[in-house]
């Protein structure tokens, strides 16, 4: 088993001999086997153990066991205790979800603080097969069929966490044999025999039947997982090639809005077979689920609709779909006012950049400020003697909905709109033949 363990690390480029790694150790047979294989390997490593305080004295027993194991091998042992039940209640999560969030956040913090190159876990082949079945039962795309990957990157507030799994090629039976042959001590988690968890139901009830009826069940599933992953790689390459052809970028014209939006002409999607699936794969990285994608393809829903995911938002403008990161905050603009010497020439006024205006100083009431435009706001667009709704002006400018939310107006102390920032000056404040003094206003 050790030689295969060593090949897995080398062939999958999990970590190099000089890198110190962090082992997630529960005290169960799988993680104990991992500890001893790592000790045989000779790589520097430390151990991390979480006490979730869910099994009373048994949880404390596991913590003590792991600490003593680390001490017997003369390796660093990090331990932490969590009030998992309180965390789950506060965050509206299941106990399983809460425990996962708590431990991986802590692992990421440890790796960042102590400069461990990666986290090593004891997930094995049976865990991966169970994950495939659970994903199928939950409803999954092709991505759910590859099971657990040997390497994954996770993102947390302490930074990225690289997680590697060198035991994925080993079955639970092979690990049991290794533990037995080496007379390794471990602790049993009593909840592993409870049938209130779906993974336990698969492991204790479903898989024994499948293994009896199909003796090669485990090896066939391992081959299936490998083929699913290879197919996913081909599929992903096809989707990525389509992305470069179908997506373009759109830079916002709104001053202070630094967002660059993705633009997708929706009728091009409709020319492909399975347009819903294609659009889902294109938008899945931005958090949109399949039902939202189906709504996006329904023409009656397009005009003025805003589609929101956890991280992004999308909207249509003339059958082009624009996607951008969610950011409800208005641009943080700073105003600079400079007195001008005399009255500027017409040529100078024409050459002003988009973030500057020059106005008649006598026509405004200081101080000035910027604010987000409101639905009933009116102003007199430059060159016009009639008031116009800002909303109508923005529509004429063909701004997309995602941009419109970011538009700011410059107002004076009387809340008169002087400038739809970056887009149009109000005619009432412009330089004319009677002007005697002027100021330049710059926003950034």
C-alpha positions in Angstrom: 0.0 0.0 0.0 2.8 2.4 0.8 4.3 2.1 -2.7 0.9 3.0 -4.3 0.6 5.8 -1.8 3.9 7.2 -2.9 3.0 6.9 -6.6 -0.2 8.8 -6.0 1.7 11.7 -4.5 4.3 11.8 -7.3 2.0 11.2 -10.3 -0.7 13.5 -9.1 1.8 16.2 -8.0 0.2 16.5 -4.6 3.2 17.9 -2.7 7.0 17.7 -2.8 9.3 16.1 -0.2 10.5 19.4 1.3 7.0 20.9 1.8 5.5 20.7 5.3 1.8 19.7 5.1 -1.1 19.7 7.5 -3.1 16.5 8.1 -6.8 16.6 9.0 -7.1 13.8 11.6 -10.3 12.7 13.3 -8.8 9.7 15.0 -10.7 7.2 12.9 -9.0 4.4 11.1 -8.8 6.2 7.7 -7.0 9.3 9.2 -4.8 7.1 11.4 -3.7 5.1 8.4 -2.9 8.5 6.7 -0.8 9.6 9.6 1.3 6.4 9.6 1.7 6.4 5.8 3.0 10.0 6.1 5.4 9.0 8.8 6.7 6.3 6.6 7.0 8.8 3.8 9.3 11.0 5.9 7.7 14.3 4.7 7.4 17.0 7.4 3.8 17.3 8.6 1.6 18.6 11.4 -1.8 17.3 12.7 -5.0 19.2 13.1 -8.0 18.0 15.0 -11.5 19.5 15.5 -13.6 18.9 18.5 -17.2 19.8 17.5 -18.6 19.1 20.9 -21.4 17.0 19.4 -20.8 13.6 21.1 -20.1 14.5 24.7 -17.3 12.5 26.3 -16.7 10.7 23.1 -15.7 13.9 21.3 -13.2 14.7 24.2 -11.9 11.1 24.0 -11.1 11.6 20.3 -9.3 14.8 20.9 -7.1 13.2 23.6 -6.4 10.2 21.3 -5.2 12.4 18.5 -3.1 14.5 20.8 -1.4 11.4 22.2 -0.9 10.0 18.7 0.8 13.2 17.6 2.9 13.3 20.7 4.0 9.6 20.2 5.2 10.5 16.7 6.8 13.8 17.8 4.7 16.0 15.5 2.9 19.2 16.1 -0.8 18.8 17.0 -3.3 21.7 16.6 -6.6 21.3 18.3 -9.7 23.4 18.5 -13.2 23.2 20.0 -16.4 24.5 18.4 -19.9 25.1 19.6 -21.2 23.6 16.4 -24.8 23.6 17.4 -24.9 27.3 18.2 -23.1 28.1 15.0 -25.6 26.1 12.9 -28.5 27.8 14.6 -27.1 31.3 14.1 -26.2 30.7 10.4 -29.3 28.7 9.6 -27.3 25.6 8.5 -27.4 21.9 9.2 -25.0 20.5 11.7 -23.1 18.8 8.9 -22.8 22.1 6.9 -21.8 24.0 10.0 -19.1 21.5 10.9 -17.7 21.6 7.4 -17.6 25.5 7.3 -16.0 25.6 10.8 -13.2 23.1 10.2 -12.2 24.3 6.7 -12.1 27.9 7.8 -9.8 26.8 10.6 -7.7 24.6 8.4 -7.2 27.6 6.0 -6.2 29.8 8.9 -3.7 27.2 10.1 -2.1 26.8 6.7 -1.9 30.6 6.3 -0.4 31.2 9.7 2.1 28.3 9.8 2.9 28.2 6.1 1.7 24.6 5.5 1.7 24.0 1.7 -1.6 22.2 1.7 -4.2 20.3 3.7 -4.1 16.5 3.4 -7.3 14.5 4.1 -8.0 10.8 4.3 -10.8 10.6 1.8 -10.7 7.2 0.0 -12.4 5.5 -2.9 -15.6 4.5 -1.1 -16.0 8.1 0.0 -15.8 9.2 -3.6 -18.3 6.6 -4.8 -20.7 7.7 -2.0 -20.3 11.3 -3.2 -21.3 10.3 -6.8 -24.4 8.6 -5.6 -25.3 11.5 -3.2 -24.9 14.0 -6.1 -27.1 11.9 -8.4 -29.8 11.8 -5.7 -29.6 15.6 -5.1 -29.6 16.3 -8.8 -26.4 17.1 -10.5 -24.7 17.8 -13.8 -21.7 16.2 -15.2 -19.5 17.9 -12.6 -21.1 15.9 -9.8 -20.2 12.6 -11.4 -16.4 12.8 -10.9 -16.7 12.2 -7.2 -14.0 13.6 -4.9 -11.0 15.0 -6.8 -7.4 14.4 -5.7 -6.7 18.1 -5.6 -9.1 21.0 -5.0 -8.7 24.7 -4.2 -11.0 26.2 -1.6 -11.4 29.9 -0.9 -11.7 31.4 2.5 -11.2 34.8 4.3 -7.7 33.6 5.3 -6.9 32.9 1.7 -6.9 29.9 -0.7 -6.7 26.4 0.8 -5.2 23.7 -1.3 -6.6 20.3 -0.3 -5.0 17.0 -1.5 -6.2 13.5 -1.1 -3.6 10.7 -1.6 -5.8 7.9 -0.5 -8.5 8.1 -3.2 -7.2 5.1 -5.0 -7.7 2.9 -1.9 -10.9 1.2 -0.9 -12.1 1.1 2.7 -11.2 -2.7 2.8 -7.6 -2.0 1.7 -7.3 0.7 4.4 -8.8 -1.7 7.0 -6.2 -4.4 6.0 -3.3 -1.9 6.3 -4.5 -0.8 9.8 -4.9 -4.4 10.9 -1.5 -5.6 9.6 0.2 -2.8 11.3 -1.8 -3.2 14.6 -2.7 0.5 14.5 -4.9 1.9 17.3 -7.8 4.2 16.3 -11.2 5.4 17.7 -14.7 4.6 16.5 -17.2 7.4 15.9 -20.5 6.0 17.2 -22.5 8.2 14.8 -21.1 6.2 11.8 -23.6 3.5 12.6 -26.6 5.8 12.8 -29.0 5.8 9.9 -30.1 9.5 10.1 -27.4 10.6 7.7 -27.8 9.8 4.0 -24.1 8.9 3.5 -24.5 6.3 6.3 -27.6 4.9 4.7 -25.7 4.4 1.4 -22.7 2.8 3.2 -24.6 0.6 5.6 -27.7 -0.5 3.6 -27.4 0.3 -0.2 -23.8 -0.6 -1.0 -23.7 -4.0 0.7 -26.6 -5.0 -1.5 -24.9 -3.7 -4.6 -21.6 -5.4 -3.7 -23.5 -8.7 -3.2 -25.3 -8.5 -6.5 -22.3 -7.0 -8.4 -19.0 -8.2 -6.9 -17.0 -5.8 -9.2 -19.2 -2.8 -8.1 -16.3 -0.9 -6.5 -13.8 -1.3 -9.4 -16.5 -0.6 -12.0 -17.4 2.6 -10.2 -13.8 3.6 -10.0 -13.5 3.2 -13.8 -16.7 5.1 -14.2 -15.4 8.0 -12.1 -12.2 8.1 -14.2 -14.2 8.2 -17.4 -16.6 10.8 -16.1 -13.7 13.0 -15.2 -12.1 12.6 -18.6 -15.4 13.4 -20.3 -15.8 16.4 -18.1 -12.4 17.7 -19.2 -13.4 17.4 -22.8 -16.7 19.0 -22.1 -15.1 21.8 -20.2 -12.6 22.5 -23.0 -15.5 22.7 -25.5 -17.4 25.1 -23.2 -14.3 27.3 -22.6 -13.7 27.5 -26.4 -17.3 28.6 -26.9 -16.9 31.2 -24.2 -14.2 32.9 -26.1 -16.4 33.0 -29.2 -19.7 33.9 -27.6 -18.7 36.4 -24.9 -17.6 39.9 -25.4 -16.8 42.6 -22.8 -18.5 45.9 -22.2 -16.9 48.6 -20.2 -19.3 50.8 -18.2 -19.6 54.4 -19.3 -20.6 55.5 -15.8 -18.0 57.6 -14.0 -16.8 55.8 -10.9 -18.2 52.4 -12.0 -15.2 50.3 -12.8 -17.1 47.2 -13.7 -16.5 45.5 -16.9 -19.5 43.5 -18.0 -19.7 40.3 -20.0 -22.0 40.6 -23.0 -23.7 37.7 -24.7 -26.0 37.9 -27.8 -28.7 35.6 -26.8 -29.9 34.6 -30.3 -26.5 33.1 -31.0 -27.2 30.6 -28.1 -30.5 29.7 -29.6 -28.8 28.4 -32.7 -27.1 25.6 -30.8 -28.7 22.3 -29.9 -29.7 22.2 -26.2 -29.5 25.9 -25.8 -30.7 25.7 -22.1 -27.8 23.4 -21.2 -25.3 25.5 -23.1 -26.4 28.7 -21.5 -26.4 27.0 -18.1 -22.8 25.9 -18.6 -21.8 29.4 -19.7 -23.5 31.1 -16.7 -22.9 28.4 -14.0 -19.5 29.9 -12.9 -21.5 33.1 -12.1 -23.9 31.4 -9.7 -27.0 31.1 -11.9 -29.0 27.9 -11.5 -30.8 26.0 -14.3 -34.3 27.4 -13.6 -33.0 30.9 -13.9 -31.3 30.0 -17.2 -34.6 28.8 -18.5 -36.2 32.1 -17.5 -33.4 34.0 -19.4 -34.4 32.2 -22.6 -38.0 33.1 -22.4 -38.5 36.3 -24.4 -41.4 37.8 -22.4 -39.1 37.9 -19.3 -36.3 39.8 -21.0 -37.4 43.5 -21.1 -36.2 45.3 -18.0 -35.8 42.1 -15.9 -33.0 41.7 -13.5 -31.7 38.2 -12.8 -29.7 37.8 -9.6 -27.4 35.0 -8.2 -25.4 35.0 -5.0 -22.5 36.7 -6.7 -23.7 38.2 -10.0 -26.6 39.9 -11.7 -27.7 39.9 -15.3 -30.0 41.9 -17.5 -31.0 42.3 -21.1 -30.7 45.2 -23.4 -31.9 44.7 -27.0 -31.5 40.9 -26.8 -28.0 41.2 -25.4 -27.4 39.7 -22.0 -25.1 41.6 -19.7 -23.5 39.9 -16.7 -21.7 41.7 -13.9 -20.6 41.2 -10.3 -23.2 42.2 -7.7 -22.4 45.5 -6.1 -25.3 47.6 -4.7 -23.1 50.4 -3.5 -23.0 53.6 -5.4 -19.7 54.8 -6.8 -17.6 56.6 -4.2 -17.0 59.9 -6.0 -14.8 62.8 -4.9 -15.5 66.3 -6.0 -12.8 68.9 -6.7 -13.8 72.5 -7.5 -11.3 74.9 -9.1 -11.8 78.6 -9.8 -11.1 79.5 -13.4 -9.4 82.6 -14.7 -12.0 84.3 -16.8 -14.4 82.5 -19.2 -13.1 79.4 -21.0 -13.2 79.2 -24.8 -15.6 77.1 -26.7 -12.7 74.9 -27.9 -11.6 74.2 -24.3 -15.2 73.3 -23.3 -15.3 70.8 -26.2 -12.1 69.1 -25.2 -13.0 68.5 -21.5 -12.8 64.8 -20.4 -15.9 63.0 -19.4 -15.2 63.5 -15.7 -15.0 67.3 -15.9 -17.4 70.2 -16.4 -17.0 74.0 -16.4 -20.0 75.9 -15.3 -21.1 79.5 -14.5 -20.1 80.1 -10.9 -22.9 82.6 -10.3 -25.7 80.1 -11.2 -25.0 77.5 -8.5 -25.6 77.5 -4.8 -22.7 75.9 -2.9 -22.0 73.4 -1.4 -22.2 70.7 -4.1 -22.5 67.0 -3.6 -23.2 63.9 -5.6 -26.1 61.4 -5.0 -27.8 58.5 -6.7 -30.5 59.7 -9.1 -34.2 59.2 -8.0 -37.1 58.1 -10.1 -38.7 61.6 -10.2 -35.5 63.5 -10.9 -35.7 66.1 -13.7 -33.1 68.2 -15.3 -32.5 70.4 -18.4 -30.1 68.5 -20.7 -27.5 70.7 -22.3 -29.0 72.4 -25.4 -32.6 72.0 -24.3 -34.9 74.5 -22.6 -37.4 71.8 -21.4 -37.0 69.6 -18.4 -36.6 65.9 -18.9 -36.8 62.9 -16.5 -33.4 61.5 -15.8 -34.8 58.1 -16.3 -35.9 59.0 -19.8 -32.5 60.5 -20.5 -30.7 57.3 -19.4 -33.0 55.3 -21.6 -32.1 57.4 -24.6 -28.4 56.9 -23.7 -29.0 53.2 -24.0 -27.4 52.4 -20.7 -27.9 48.9 -19.4 -29.9 48.4 -16.2 -26.7 47.4 -14.3 -25.2 50.8 -15.2 -28.3 52.8 -14.5 -28.2 51.8 -10.9 -24.7 53.3 -10.6 -25.4 56.7 -12.2 -24.8 59.7 -9.9 -26.0 63.3 -10.2 -24.2 66.4 -9.0 -26.6 68.7 -7.1 -26.2 72.1 -5.4 -27.5 73.1 -2.0 -31.0 73.6 -3.5 -30.9 70.0 -4.8 -30.9 71.2 -8.4 -29.3 68.8 -10.7 -26.2 70.4 -12.3 -24.8 67.3 -14.0 -25.8 63.7 -14.7 -22.2 62.8 -13.9 -20.1 61.9 -16.9 -23.1 62.0 -19.3 -24.8 65.4 -19.6 -24.6 68.9 -18.1 -27.7 70.8 -17.1 -28.4 73.6 -19.5 -29.2 76.1 -16.7 -25.7 76.1 -15.4 -23.6 76.3 -18.6 -21.4 79.2 -19.7 -23.2 81.8 -21.8 -22.6 85.2 -23.2 -23.5 86.8 -19.8 -21.1 84.7 -17.7 -18.4 86.6 -15.8 -16.9 83.8 -13.7 -16.6 80.1 -13.9 -15.5 77.0 -11.9 -14.2 73.7 -13.1 -15.6 70.6 -11.3 -13.8 67.3 -11.5 -15.1 64.0 -10.1 -13.1 60.8 -9.6 
